Amino acid sequence: DDNDERDELEDDLKVYVVKRLQSEGFTKSQSKTSFSQIDKIRLNGVKEEKWDEIYDECLQWLCIHLDEDQLPEGFDPRGLTLDVIVAKDSKGTAKPENKEAAKLAASFGLKTTEATNLLQKAEGLNIDNVLWEAFREKAKSNLTVSQGMLQSEDNSVVAEEETEALEAIFPPGECHIKKTNDTTTVTIHIPSEVESENLQLEIVTCNGIYPAAHVDRILISGTWSKKLGVTIHSKLIQFLSNLE
């Protein structure tokens, strides 16, 4: 019946993922554990052309949750900026993978290929700023930026009132505010009905210029249940743009 077919398909997928991870040097136990972290609902009737995505998620999970000495030898950074390993795509063709890209992808709900491209673009730059600019470009944002604007006391007063309101609204531990001479960073925990999801919203504003200008950066990071980082950030930026 249909249930038997789904179980058989899931078993075939598990064999595919576990064997592929083992071929990269992970142990059978590590490979099985990573597969068990995938949401069972997503595995329900997953098509074969999506198997590589499941493999990619399992690989990301291992990169994040294993200690460096537990990783296969190919993940050893050996003094390099990125610890590159050689993986194979569905056709058996070698392609580069790296642990840093997998971590970035998992943290911001991206595909590994997107994270890899961003890391290449961000060489020598702040990755959070590069991410923010990439999301703005994707959203075709017209947000007012703080660059070139002058500070004012009025802006500082309004911004201070906002931070005080946030501290009053959120319970202790749900909202953290950090101030420096130049910026204010607000970090807010995002509640979720999905048990495997644990996200936080980080907002960075320029002191004395916000709210005359929009936020300098706003990013959502943590543990995503789905790779929706680009979509969520784009919608968030479009919402902010419409407030002007």
Backbone bond lengths (Angstrom), bond angles and torsions (degrees), N, CA, C in turn:
res aa  C-N    CA-C-N  psi(-1)  N-CA   C-N-CA  omega(-1)  CA-C   N-CA-C  phi
1 D - - - 1.451 - - 1.524 109.63 -
2 D 1.363 116.38 -175.07 1.462 120.10 -175.88 1.521 112.32 -63.15
3 N 1.342 116.80 -38.17 1.465 119.98 179.92 1.516 111.60 -63.31
4 D 1.336 116.46 -40.97 1.461 120.58 178.39 1.524 110.90 -63.38
5 E 1.333 116.08 -40.50 1.457 120.08 179.59 1.524 111.11 -64.90
6 R 1.350 116.60 -41.65 1.468 120.04 178.70 1.519 111.26 -64.80
7 D 1.335 117.00 -42.02 1.462 120.75 178.71 1.522 110.78 -62.70
8 E 1.337 115.95 -41.50 1.464 120.01 -179.79 1.527 110.48 -65.31
9 L 1.363 115.93 -40.22 1.461 120.12 179.08 1.522 111.05 -64.57
10 E 1.342 115.52 -41.24 1.461 119.38 178.97 1.519 110.91 -65.83
11 D 1.326 117.84 -38.64 1.464 121.44 177.49 1.527 110.64 -62.58
12 D 1.343 116.09 -42.67 1.467 120.19 178.82 1.523 110.72 -63.45
13 L 1.339 116.08 -41.05 1.462 120.84 178.67 1.524 110.60 -63.78
14 K 1.337 116.79 -42.76 1.465 120.72 179.59 1.521 110.57 -61.71
15 V 1.321 116.75 -43.58 1.467 120.71 178.35 1.524 110.10 -60.49
16 Y 1.342 115.76 -44.26 1.472 120.94 -179.87 1.525 110.83 -59.34
17 V 1.339 116.70 -49.82 1.459 121.70 -176.44 1.523 111.21 -66.60
18 V 1.340 116.59 -46.70 1.467 120.76 -177.56 1.520 111.00 -63.11
19 K 1.330 117.33 -44.88 1.470 120.21 -179.56 1.525 111.01 -65.34
20 R 1.336 116.45 -38.14 1.468 119.40 -179.63 1.518 111.05 -68.00
21 L 1.320 116.96 -39.75 1.462 120.23 177.55 1.528 111.05 -67.27
22 Q 1.337 115.72 -38.38 1.466 119.17 177.11 1.529 111.36 -63.37
23 S 1.335 115.54 -35.37 1.464 119.08 178.90 1.524 111.44 -66.61
24 E 1.360 116.41 -21.57 1.462 120.87 177.08 1.519 112.09 -87.22
25 G 1.349 116.83 -5.69 1.458 120.45 176.23 1.506 115.66 110.71
26 F 1.334 117.19 -3.08 1.459 119.51 176.68 1.526 109.74 -76.43
27 T 1.325 116.28 153.36 1.458 119.52 179.51 1.526 109.24 -76.26
28 K 1.326 115.51 164.19 1.466 120.06 178.77 1.523 110.03 -63.26
29 S 1.331 116.54 -40.14 1.459 120.98 -179.95 1.532 111.17 -63.94
30 Q 1.325 117.19 -45.28 1.460 121.41 178.09 1.529 110.57 -60.05
31 S 1.327 115.63 -43.86 1.458 121.04 -177.68 1.524 111.32 -64.23
32 K 1.336 116.75 -43.84 1.468 120.55 179.25 1.527 111.01 -65.38
33 T 1.342 116.76 -39.46 1.457 120.74 179.61 1.521 110.91 -62.70
34 S 1.328 117.33 -43.04 1.466 120.46 179.97 1.522 110.90 -63.73
35 F 1.326 117.23 -37.82 1.467 120.56 179.52 1.527 110.65 -66.98
36 S 1.317 116.51 -34.87 1.469 120.50 -178.17 1.526 111.97 -67.98
37 Q 1.352 117.62 -15.64 1.458 120.89 -179.81 1.524 112.39 -81.05
38 I 1.330 117.89 -13.71 1.463 120.96 -178.96 1.526 109.81 -72.36
39 D 1.317 115.97 135.89 1.466 122.02 179.26 1.524 109.44 -58.36
40 K 1.325 117.07 123.38 1.463 122.33 -177.09 1.532 112.09 -60.02
41 I 1.321 116.35 -30.39 1.470 119.44 179.26 1.523 110.15 -63.73
42 R 1.333 116.52 -37.87 1.466 120.24 179.64 1.512 111.69 -67.59
43 L 1.326 116.82 -27.70 1.467 120.57 -178.43 1.523 112.12 -80.95
44 N 1.318 116.34 -9.80 1.457 121.04 -176.51 1.534 110.37 -70.70
45 G 1.322 116.40 102.83 1.459 121.27 177.68 1.516 114.39 73.49
46 V 1.348 117.48 21.46 1.463 119.81 -179.94 1.527 110.11 -61.68
47 K 1.319 115.66 134.70 1.469 120.80 -177.20 1.520 110.14 -80.39
48 E 1.337 114.33 154.74 1.466 119.53 -174.37 1.523 112.54 -61.12
49 E 1.351 116.70 -31.76 1.464 118.31 -179.77 1.534 112.38 -68.94
50 K 1.353 116.97 -10.23 1.459 121.20 178.09 1.531 112.51 -98.02
51 W 1.339 116.30 -0.70 1.466 119.33 -176.05 1.519 112.07 -61.87
52 D 1.336 117.31 -34.84 1.458 119.62 -179.99 1.522 111.82 -64.27
53 E 1.342 116.67 -32.22 1.462 120.15 177.70 1.533 110.35 -66.76
54 I 1.332 116.21 -39.55 1.472 119.83 178.15 1.526 109.53 -65.44
55 Y 1.317 116.22 -43.05 1.468 120.33 176.53 1.526 110.19 -57.68
56 D 1.340 116.49 -45.73 1.456 121.93 -178.18 1.528 110.98 -60.04
57 E 1.329 117.36 -40.49 1.459 121.19 179.02 1.527 111.07 -66.78
58 C 1.327 116.22 -39.92 1.473 119.83 177.87 1.522 110.62 -64.57
59 L 1.326 116.47 -39.98 1.461 120.72 178.38 1.530 110.41 -63.53
60 Q 1.328 116.23 -43.41 1.471 119.90 177.89 1.532 110.78 -60.62
61 W 1.318 116.34 -43.13 1.466 120.38 -179.09 1.525 110.11 -60.20
62 L 1.307 117.42 -43.76 1.461 121.30 179.87 1.526 111.08 -64.70
63 C 1.338 116.92 -41.41 1.463 120.59 -179.31 1.520 111.78 -60.78
64 I 1.315 115.62 -35.27 1.454 120.43 -175.70 1.523 112.30 -83.68
65 H 1.325 116.98 -37.80 1.466 120.30 -169.45 1.533 114.91 -96.97
66 L 1.329 117.94 -13.53 1.465 119.42 177.83 1.520 110.50 -93.25
67 D 1.330 115.81 145.03 1.454 119.90 172.38 1.527 109.09 -69.65
68 E 1.332 115.62 158.21 1.470 119.55 -175.73 1.522 112.17 -58.49
69 D 1.352 116.70 -37.00 1.460 118.54 -178.14 1.536 112.74 -75.24
70 Q 1.354 116.60 -7.54 1.460 120.60 176.88 1.525 112.02 -93.60
71 L 1.329 116.34 -11.72 1.460 120.46 -177.67 1.531 110.46 -78.13
72 P 1.326 117.25 155.70 1.465 120.01 176.10 1.520 110.68 -59.72
73 E 1.295 116.13 158.55 1.458 121.06 -176.68 1.524 111.37 -56.36
74 G 1.303 117.53 -31.73 1.462 121.55 -178.93 1.509 114.20 -64.09
75 F 1.341 116.94 -16.33 1.451 120.04 179.26 1.522 112.15 -90.96
76 D 1.316 117.92 -3.97 1.458 121.56 -179.45 1.532 109.43 -63.12
77 P 1.334 119.19 119.57 1.458 120.45 -176.43 1.519 113.77 -64.43
78 R 1.324 118.76 -32.23 1.464 122.98 177.60 1.528 112.18 50.10
79 G 1.321 115.28 39.65 1.452 119.08 175.74 1.512 114.81 84.80
80 L 1.327 119.57 -2.43 1.450 121.53 -178.73 1.520 110.60 -84.18
81 T 1.328 116.75 159.12 1.465 121.03 178.11 1.515 110.30 -65.77
82 L 1.345 116.88 -43.77 1.450 122.17 177.33 1.519 108.79 -117.05
83 D 1.358 116.13 136.31 1.453 118.39 176.94 1.515 108.19 -90.83
84 V 1.323 115.84 101.80 1.456 122.38 -173.42 1.518 110.52 -93.83
85 I 1.321 115.06 136.88 1.452 120.28 171.57 1.515 107.66 -120.62
86 V 1.296 118.14 170.78 1.449 122.11 177.51 1.504 108.94 -111.32
87 A 1.327 115.11 116.20 1.460 121.01 176.76 1.517 108.51 -109.09
88 K 1.316 116.99 175.70 1.453 120.62 178.96 1.514 108.85 -126.08
89 D 1.355 114.91 141.53 1.444 117.49 177.78 1.526 108.96 -84.02
90 S 1.329 116.77 -172.13 1.457 120.43 -174.19 1.522 112.66 -63.76
91 K 1.341 116.59 -19.88 1.465 120.22 179.99 1.531 112.02 -95.43
92 G 1.324 115.43 1.93 1.462 119.11 178.72 1.513 113.61 86.00
93 T 1.339 117.56 9.95 1.454 121.54 -179.03 1.522 109.88 -84.97
94 A 1.324 116.28 133.70 1.457 119.91 -179.20 1.520 110.37 -68.36
95 K 1.324 116.54 140.44 1.456 122.01 176.87 1.521 108.39 -147.97
96 P 1.342 118.17 152.48 1.459 120.53 -177.18 1.522 112.23 -77.40
97 E 1.316 116.31 143.05 1.451 122.83 171.93 1.524 105.48 -131.41
98 N 1.302 119.54 154.23 1.446 119.38 173.83 1.512 110.39 -146.16
99 K 1.302 113.97 148.10 1.458 121.36 -174.57 1.523 111.30 -65.75
100 E 1.336 117.31 -38.59 1.458 120.78 -178.02 1.534 110.77 -64.61
101 A 1.317 116.87 -40.24 1.465 120.34 178.43 1.524 110.67 -65.61
102 A 1.327 116.62 -39.51 1.468 120.39 178.98 1.523 110.79 -63.11
103 K 1.321 116.92 -41.00 1.463 120.67 178.73 1.530 110.90 -65.71
104 L 1.343 115.70 -43.57 1.461 119.70 179.67 1.523 110.69 -62.97
105 A 1.330 115.91 -42.47 1.467 120.65 179.64 1.521 111.13 -61.89
106 A 1.318 116.33 -45.04 1.465 120.38 -179.11 1.524 111.58 -66.27
107 S 1.324 117.86 -36.78 1.464 121.83 -176.34 1.524 113.14 -71.43
108 F 1.352 115.88 -31.25 1.461 118.73 -174.66 1.528 113.43 -117.94
109 G 1.332 117.10 14.83 1.454 120.47 175.97 1.513 113.83 66.72
110 L 1.342 116.83 37.23 1.461 121.98 -177.18 1.519 111.12 -106.47
111 K 1.324 115.77 165.92 1.453 120.81 167.68 1.523 107.55 -79.11
112 T 1.330 116.88 152.04 1.464 119.95 -178.64 1.522 111.64 -60.73
113 T 1.331 116.92 -36.49 1.470 119.82 179.11 1.525 110.88 -64.16
114 E 1.333 117.09 -38.88 1.469 120.84 177.42 1.522 110.24 -63.66
115 A 1.325 116.26 -44.16 1.464 120.72 -179.39 1.523 111.11 -64.38
116 T 1.322 116.75 -40.08 1.464 121.26 179.28 1.524 110.46 -61.25
117 N 1.334 116.78 -45.94 1.462 121.02 179.45 1.526 111.60 -63.24
118 L 1.329 116.68 -39.01 1.461 120.85 179.55 1.524 111.51 -66.09
119 L 1.329 116.31 -40.10 1.462 119.96 178.86 1.527 111.15 -64.43
120 Q 1.310 116.32 -37.69 1.467 119.78 177.26 1.521 110.58 -65.21
121 K 1.326 115.64 -40.37 1.464 120.88 179.46 1.522 111.26 -69.79
122 A 1.335 116.66 -29.71 1.464 121.65 -173.54 1.520 113.56 -88.95
123 E 1.307 118.87 6.95 1.461 120.92 -175.99 1.526 110.42 -54.51
124 G 1.323 115.69 117.37 1.460 121.34 -179.74 1.510 114.15 83.06
125 L 1.343 118.08 0.84 1.464 122.19 -178.19 1.533 110.15 -117.18
126 N 1.316 116.36 168.00 1.460 121.82 176.03 1.524 108.55 -73.80
127 I 1.334 117.41 118.88 1.465 121.24 -174.38 1.524 111.22 -63.88
128 D 1.348 118.05 -34.11 1.462 120.17 179.03 1.527 111.06 -63.25
129 N 1.341 116.56 -40.49 1.465 120.21 178.38 1.523 111.38 -67.08
130 V 1.322 116.28 -38.60 1.471 120.52 179.01 1.532 110.04 -66.11
131 L 1.325 116.06 -41.38 1.460 121.05 176.31 1.526 111.02 -58.85
132 W 1.328 115.90 -48.01 1.457 121.56 -177.92 1.538 110.70 -60.38
133 E 1.330 116.62 -44.66 1.460 119.97 179.58 1.526 111.20 -65.25
134 A 1.336 116.73 -37.20 1.460 120.15 178.26 1.526 111.06 -65.31
135 F 1.326 116.37 -41.67 1.467 120.36 177.65 1.531 110.67 -65.94
136 R 1.324 117.33 -38.49 1.468 120.95 178.77 1.525 110.51 -64.03
137 E 1.308 116.45 -42.75 1.468 120.31 179.25 1.522 110.50 -63.31
138 K 1.331 115.87 -41.84 1.465 120.38 179.84 1.520 110.65 -62.43
139 A 1.330 116.60 -37.80 1.462 121.46 -178.02 1.520 112.50 -84.69
140 K 1.354 116.21 -2.67 1.477 120.93 -176.70 1.532 109.77 53.15
141 S 1.324 114.42 51.24 1.456 122.07 -172.29 1.524 112.91 -75.02
142 N 1.333 115.24 144.32 1.468 121.83 172.07 1.522 110.36 -117.08
143 L 1.323 116.29 30.05 1.461 120.83 -178.88 1.528 110.94 -60.65
144 T 1.331 116.41 140.22 1.451 121.76 175.56 1.528 109.01 -74.48
145 V 1.320 116.84 123.85 1.463 120.56 -178.07 1.521 109.71 -97.56
146 S 1.344 115.18 159.61 1.464 120.36 -174.40 1.520 113.19 -83.12
147 Q 1.337 117.25 -14.21 1.465 120.48 -175.22 1.535 110.69 -59.05
148 G 1.325 116.21 126.98 1.454 120.70 176.63 1.517 114.03 87.20
149 M 1.326 119.24 -7.81 1.457 121.85 -179.47 1.527 110.14 -86.68
150 L 1.312 116.24 153.01 1.459 121.68 -179.51 1.521 111.07 -94.75
151 Q 1.332 115.73 146.42 1.457 120.93 178.40 1.530 109.94 -74.20
152 S 1.334 115.29 151.71 1.466 119.50 176.55 1.519 109.23 -143.44
153 E 1.313 116.24 151.19 1.456 122.05 -179.80 1.527 110.39 -66.86
154 D 1.338 116.35 -35.89 1.463 120.20 179.14 1.525 111.25 -59.10
155 N 1.319 116.18 -44.05 1.472 120.21 177.77 1.519 110.98 -61.13
156 S 1.313 116.40 -42.34 1.470 120.80 -179.09 1.523 111.20 -62.49
157 V 1.326 116.84 -40.12 1.466 121.06 -179.10 1.524 110.67 -65.09
158 V 1.345 116.44 -46.23 1.466 120.38 -179.42 1.526 110.35 -64.02
159 A 1.330 116.59 -42.90 1.468 120.57 -179.46 1.522 111.10 -63.38
160 E 1.321 116.89 -39.07 1.464 121.60 179.30 1.526 110.18 -65.29
161 E 1.318 117.12 -39.00 1.465 121.06 177.63 1.526 110.82 -63.74
162 E 1.333 116.24 -37.78 1.461 120.36 178.92 1.524 111.54 -65.84
163 T 1.329 117.19 -44.37 1.466 119.93 -179.25 1.532 110.70 -66.01
164 E 1.320 117.40 -37.40 1.465 120.36 177.22 1.527 110.57 -64.59
165 A 1.334 116.57 -37.77 1.465 120.54 178.20 1.529 110.79 -65.63
166 L 1.329 116.78 -40.80 1.461 120.49 178.67 1.522 110.90 -62.38
167 E 1.317 116.34 -43.23 1.463 120.17 179.98 1.533 111.22 -63.58
168 A 1.338 116.37 -30.20 1.461 120.37 179.38 1.531 111.63 -78.80
169 I 1.330 116.71 -31.73 1.467 121.39 -176.56 1.519 112.17 -76.84
170 F 1.330 116.51 -45.21 1.456 120.39 -172.89 1.530 111.84 -92.59
171 P 1.324 117.11 141.32 1.470 120.51 177.47 1.523 110.72 -69.37
172 P 1.318 117.93 159.06 1.466 121.15 178.89 1.526 111.29 -54.78
173 G 1.298 116.21 135.83 1.461 121.30 -179.83 1.504 114.04 92.72
174 E 1.338 117.74 -17.69 1.467 121.03 -179.94 1.529 112.08 -92.43
175 C 1.312 116.64 -19.76 1.463 121.39 -178.52 1.520 109.43 -140.59
176 H 1.341 116.19 127.79 1.466 120.94 -179.92 1.522 108.36 -126.17
177 I 1.339 116.54 133.14 1.463 121.28 -178.86 1.527 109.26 -121.17
178 K 1.336 114.83 126.67 1.465 121.12 -179.56 1.527 108.89 -123.32
179 K 1.335 116.01 127.00 1.459 120.14 -178.36 1.527 110.68 -116.90
180 T 1.330 115.15 139.06 1.466 122.36 170.88 1.529 107.04 -121.82
181 N 1.307 116.65 -175.98 1.468 119.57 178.41 1.525 112.09 -63.03
182 D 1.340 115.89 -32.16 1.463 120.10 -172.78 1.527 114.49 -103.94
183 T 1.325 117.20 -32.63 1.464 119.35 -172.07 1.529 112.23 -135.68
184 T 1.317 114.47 162.48 1.462 122.60 171.03 1.522 107.39 -123.92
185 T 1.335 116.45 129.36 1.461 121.29 -179.89 1.522 108.97 -115.70
186 V 1.322 115.87 123.10 1.461 122.37 178.30 1.528 108.22 -110.65
187 T 1.313 117.37 124.58 1.462 122.45 178.54 1.520 108.88 -117.07
188 I 1.342 115.87 122.73 1.461 121.88 -176.12 1.523 109.83 -124.11
189 H 1.329 115.83 130.64 1.463 120.21 176.05 1.526 109.38 -73.47
190 I 1.353 116.19 134.88 1.462 121.55 -179.44 1.525 108.90 -101.08
191 P 1.318 117.97 114.38 1.474 119.61 178.48 1.526 110.50 -67.16
192 S 1.329 116.74 147.91 1.461 121.16 -179.59 1.522 109.51 -144.22
193 E 1.333 115.17 145.64 1.460 120.47 176.01 1.529 110.87 -81.42
194 V 1.331 116.73 -13.02 1.458 121.52 179.21 1.517 108.88 -87.05
195 E 1.327 116.82 118.33 1.469 121.67 -173.51 1.523 111.96 -61.08
196 S 1.341 116.87 -34.50 1.465 120.25 -175.54 1.525 112.46 -81.83
197 E 1.340 117.37 -2.97 1.460 120.51 -175.92 1.519 110.42 -101.58
198 N 1.322 116.18 133.84 1.463 121.88 179.92 1.525 108.11 -145.33
199 L 1.333 116.21 97.27 1.456 121.20 -171.80 1.521 111.71 -120.21
200 Q 1.339 114.61 155.27 1.450 119.99 174.74 1.532 109.46 -136.70
201 L 1.322 114.73 147.08 1.457 122.87 179.07 1.520 108.60 -101.86
202 E 1.334 117.13 124.15 1.465 121.32 178.65 1.526 109.23 -115.21
203 I 1.330 115.80 122.24 1.461 122.24 -178.27 1.525 108.55 -117.35
204 V 1.330 116.96 125.92 1.465 121.80 178.93 1.525 108.46 -115.98
205 T 1.328 116.50 125.52 1.463 121.55 178.53 1.520 110.18 -123.00
206 C 1.328 115.72 156.33 1.466 121.74 -179.41 1.528 109.23 -93.77
207 N 1.308 116.92 121.44 1.462 121.77 -176.44 1.534 111.44 -60.90
208 G 1.328 115.09 132.17 1.455 120.28 177.57 1.516 114.49 84.28
209 I 1.333 116.74 -10.22 1.471 120.81 -178.51 1.521 111.14 -114.70
210 Y 1.334 116.90 -42.24 1.465 120.77 171.61 1.522 107.97 -72.57
211 P 1.344 119.86 137.07 1.472 128.93 11.42 1.519 115.85 -97.06
212 A 1.361 118.57 11.64 1.464 118.95 175.32 1.525 109.84 -60.59
213 A 1.329 115.68 -34.81 1.466 122.06 171.70 1.518 107.76 -110.44
214 H 1.318 116.45 158.24 1.454 120.36 178.19 1.533 110.23 -69.45
215 V 1.320 115.12 178.72 1.463 120.50 177.59 1.526 109.40 -59.37
216 D 1.322 115.59 148.31 1.464 119.61 176.21 1.523 111.19 -72.23
217 R 1.337 115.16 -30.55 1.475 119.12 -178.21 1.507 108.86 -164.95
218 I 1.323 116.25 141.58 1.460 120.33 173.23 1.526 107.73 -143.13
219 L 1.319 115.61 118.91 1.462 120.95 -174.95 1.528 110.49 -133.01
220 I 1.315 115.13 144.79 1.461 121.81 175.09 1.524 108.07 -109.50
221 S 1.314 116.58 125.97 1.467 120.01 -177.29 1.518 110.23 -140.02
222 G 1.325 115.26 166.63 1.461 121.37 178.73 1.507 111.39 135.47
223 T 1.314 116.05 -140.39 1.463 121.91 179.88 1.526 108.98 -105.84
224 W 1.337 115.67 113.40 1.460 121.74 -177.83 1.526 110.19 -96.07
225 S 1.336 116.29 142.98 1.467 119.80 174.98 1.530 110.79 -85.23
226 K 1.342 116.80 -22.53 1.460 122.39 177.44 1.522 108.88 -141.10
227 K 1.337 116.26 156.22 1.463 120.89 -178.90 1.528 109.85 -83.55
228 L 1.323 115.65 75.31 1.460 121.31 -177.16 1.524 112.10 -115.39
229 G 1.326 116.77 18.61 1.458 120.46 -175.81 1.515 114.08 -57.28
230 V 1.322 117.51 -46.48 1.467 120.88 -178.10 1.527 110.29 -65.65
231 T 1.321 116.29 -44.61 1.464 120.85 -179.05 1.522 111.66 -63.17
232 I 1.331 117.24 -48.13 1.461 121.54 -177.64 1.523 111.13 -64.41
233 H 1.335 117.49 -46.00 1.460 120.12 -179.61 1.529 111.31 -65.49
234 S 1.328 117.28 -37.91 1.464 120.45 179.29 1.526 110.71 -63.40
235 K 1.340 116.06 -44.87 1.466 119.62 179.04 1.525 111.18 -65.09
236 L 1.318 116.60 -37.48 1.460 120.77 178.99 1.532 110.61 -64.32
237 I 1.318 116.94 -43.58 1.467 121.33 -179.93 1.524 111.01 -67.85
238 Q 1.324 116.89 -39.47 1.459 119.98 177.14 1.523 110.82 -63.05
239 F 1.329 116.80 -37.86 1.459 121.01 177.36 1.528 110.15 -62.72
240 L 1.337 117.41 -45.65 1.462 121.12 179.06 1.522 111.05 -63.00
241 S 1.333 116.55 -38.10 1.470 120.38 179.79 1.520 111.17 -64.10
242 N 1.319 116.44 -36.14 1.462 120.48 -178.19 1.529 112.85 -72.56
243 L 1.354 115.91 -12.71 1.456 119.23 178.91 1.511 112.46 -78.41
244 E 1.333 117.15 -16.00 1.469 120.27 -178.01 1.526 110.49 -68.92
